Every structure is written in structure tokens, then in C-alpha cells.
Amino acid sequence: MPELPEAETIRRDLEKEVVGKRIKSVEVSGTRTVRRQTKKQFIGRVEGQRIDSVSRRGKNILVSLGDDWLVVHLGMSGQLLKTMPKDPAIKHTHVVLTFTQGGQLRYVDPRTFGELYVASKANMAEEAPELEELGFDPVEDVMSWNAFGGLLQQRRKKLKDVLMDQKFVAGIGNIYSDEILWAAGLRGDRSSDSLSTQEVRRLYRAVGEVLQDAIKLRGSSLADEQYRDLYGQVGGFQNEHNVYAREGEPCKRCRQPIQRIKWGQRSSFSCPGCQV
Ligand SMILES: [Zn+2]
């Protein structure tokens, strides 16, 4: 599932490729991707608009269309692809935006958990309440390690769950929480109010460093290769993973085999030797 680094990679690509372009036509097929409003409402608010900037909040990509945001949430398997109208059809294409200057954006999503919708910038609380509830963005927002520690103290939940809680910090999911915890040398099941000052600082630093490194390498594509950037290319950070999907392989820090444990519906990877 795409997390902050993948959404940020696509945001940067979009900023380069589509800002200043005007959307000539919008095609929506199926009923799953545009589900918060009717197709007619969606198309009415997008068609004819000019893209003036592209932002991101957590895992959500926000395309600015004057008074509205076009919000893209990639879900499990969503891809935004830059194409030309003459390019061959792609299976599972649900939305196509065609620009007056030529060129297209296609939204492709085999599993259809992703979503596109339009929300008025002046009325986000009603039209995009989940964006209003997001916690701090570790790449966009400034937060001191001290304030970060204070929030951890209040939560009193398992560290991995706190990191994945979008209302605490926006954009981190299963992969990057495992990588951040390894980088910080902390176990995911430690209670968030049990950290020493030094451990809070390590975790704080790890959040920023892991996400920035992942953005530099354009995100992680797993074995299913469902995450693609705007140009259809896979990311590079999966080759740098220290724990995620490395069960049984030696820890790069202490050589003990990486273990996989069940974490709710998912798998969590960690080192039993050097994460305390
Ligand atoms: Zn280790």
C-alpha cells in the first residue's frame, strides 16, 4: 500500500508534469473509484479547470483546481500514470483526465480501494473530514522532538500502532513503521509512554531520515510491483529495506535473523537482537 514516500514521489512528478495544464475532458468508468459524489458532479467540478499546484497530506495527493481540491487516495493498488491519448488501453483504468495541451493522466486501480473526489477548500470539514483529522506531516510540518515526545507520552499505545495512527502522524503505514522502528532500535510493542528521552530522540530522528531516504529513492515497490510512479516505473527503496519482507535474513546491524510476527491483519518485521 502506498505510504507517504510513494505519495510524495507522485506529488513531485505531478508538480513537474501537470501544473499549469487545463483539463479538457474527464472520463469515469465503473462506480468504485468516484464514489463520494456522482460521476456527473465529479466531472462537472473537474472539467475545464486548470491545475495550479499539487500538495499532499499524509498519503493523500491534493491537486489544486482553484477553489477545489481534487483529492487522490491510492488505496492499496492505485496508480496515476502520465500517458498520451494514443497509448494502448490499460486494464483497470477508472478515470482519465485529458489536457487541452495534449497528454493525459490515467488512474488505474486493480483492487479499487483507492478513491478520487473533489472537495471545496472552504468546506474541508464537511467534504473531506478525514483530511482535517490528520496528524502532523513528518515531511511538511515542523515539530520539535520535545513536542513529539509529549504526544507519545499521551498515547500510551504500542509504538507501531501509534506510528500508523494517521491522527498522530500522517502518512506512515505498515512498511515504514517497521523500517523506522528498526532504525530507532525500538520494538513495535513497546508502550509509547515508556521511552527514555534518548529513545524519543532516536525515534524522532528515524521518522525523518527513513521517510527522506525513501523519497530520494522514489518509494518502495513490493513483490507485486503495484506501486508505480507517474511514468510507470517501480521505486528503489525496497532494495534498502532493513527488515520489511526480510524474514530469516540476517540483521544488517547485529546479524540475528529478522523475524516476522502477526500484527492485526498484517505482518510486522523486526530484529529480535537489536530492537529493545
Ligand atoms: Zn539486529
Residues whose N, C-alpha, C, O or C-beta is under 5 A from the ligand:
A	BS01	ZN	C251 R253 C254 R255 C271 G273 C274
